[in-house]
Structure formats: C-alpha cells, structure tokens
C-alpha cells in the first residue's frame, strides 16, 4: 500500500492503493449523516465537499474543515477519515471534508485555493451546513496538516473566518528538506526523503527550494507566526517531519501563541493510521481527541 520511497512513476499506483474504501457502513454504525455539496474555487473549479454531522444533534454545531493526507498527490476526501469521525459521533462536531485538487496536474495554489474556498464556505454557509461560526477548526494529517496550517495563516492575513483552533497531525510544512530528520529517514519508513521531494516537486515544480515559494504552500517559510489560533501539533520521533513540526511549534511559542506539541517516542509517520492498534497509536488518537474536545467546548 505504501512503499518507503515514492517516485513520480508510482503516483498512479498510489492513487489506486491509497484510495479510501467505502465508508457508508461505518457512518451508519456511528450515527453520522453525510451530505455532499459543491463550492466554487476562484478559477471556477467546482470543489466537491462532504458535510458529516451527527444524526441526532440538531441545531448549529462546532465545525471542522478537514484536509486529507496523501503527499499532495493522492488520496481523497475520505482518506484517513475514520480517525476523526469520533469528533462527529462523540463530540457532536460537523466535519467538512474537501476533495481538493492534486499535484502534479494541479500545482500550488490550486489545492490551497480549494481548501480556503471550503473554509470560507463553512463560514458563509454556516446556517445551511449546521455550523457555528464561533467554533470553526481547521485540521489535517501529513500533507493535509500542511494545508491546514496554510489555511490558518491565510485566514489571519486575509481577515478571513475566525478560527477556534488548528490540528496539525505530523504536518508537511517545509519544501527545503534541510532538517536532520529529513536525512535520517532515507529509504526507510513511511514517507522518506525522496518521497518528500517527489511530493514537493509535484506541488511546486522548479520553484521547490527557492525563495519563490509561498508560506501558504509551505508554512515553515512563514516569518510571522503571531496571531494564529491555538495549535495541536503531533509528530513521531522516528519520522521525517519531526524537526519541522517541532520548529513550527517553537515559532508559535516565540510569537506569543498557543501550541500543544507531542513528539511520540518510537512512532513512525502516520503511526496512528497504519498501527492504530499499538499503545503509541492509541495514545496519539487519545491526546488529539482530548484537545479537540476541549477546544470546541463552550
């Protein structure tokens, strides 16, 4: 399903192997209703979104705009969704998950624009989707975590929707590939150095590693991390994104912001997805859920 090293010739394979399985039975078991909708990106592209809400929770609920994982090249709006469905079934949140466009066919800013359009729609259509504008959270895992961080930066800069928090699970933040952890995981693990280069090149093309890269595409490039919503950041100690996740949390703290950082000893990239049965995988899920429950509560 997930080879250690992903090169451009494997993108089509990954789009098949990483595609989300049907989730209708899972949603039914959890008492979750799914409604499909469309939002229109700045270039006119129609972006599919799914709005998942608890069946027996009337009225407006806290909302989460979710960006899926997949290295910016594969995955769909239901990839890895089972890990955040508890926010709907247990906490009564409404989850908006987005079919953003994938690289390399669609380079930056298209994936980001699709996500930001969905975030704006979550605020403007709050009544239709059953969301509370004062309880909006952005969230994502891996590449989706990087997109979520970019959304928080843009919402601040553009005076966009007010965010209650941001959940950045082992986020993909830095296209430059200069950290120690980037070079420690080369040819081993889930998502190694070459895979990372493949993903960033797909998104940025020849701009990767240059000063032309937007902080909304690679949030590690942001020089000002002040004024951001509280962040939950977690990452494995045994993975490529360890050092950039730590640096991003440190940047938020240095700017006077609020970040809760977890570096999980022994955890590899997406350990909670690929090894959810392990003690560390369970601990990752529990810590994230506890934070989300606190941040969306009255």
Protein Blocks (a to p, Z undefined) as FASTA:
>chain_A
ZZfbdcfklmmmmmmmmpccdfklmmmmnopacdddddddfkopacdddddddfklgcjd
dddddddehehpgccfkgoklmmmmmmmmnopacddddddddfklccfklmmmmmmmmmm
mmmmmmmnopafklcccddehjlmmmmmmmmmmmmmnopacdfbdcdehiafbfnlpafk
lmmmghiajhifklmmmmmmmmnmmmnopakbcfklmmmlpmblghiacddddddfbbfk
lmmmmmmmmmmmmnopacdddddehiaehklmmmmmbmklmmmmmmmmmmmmmmmpZZ
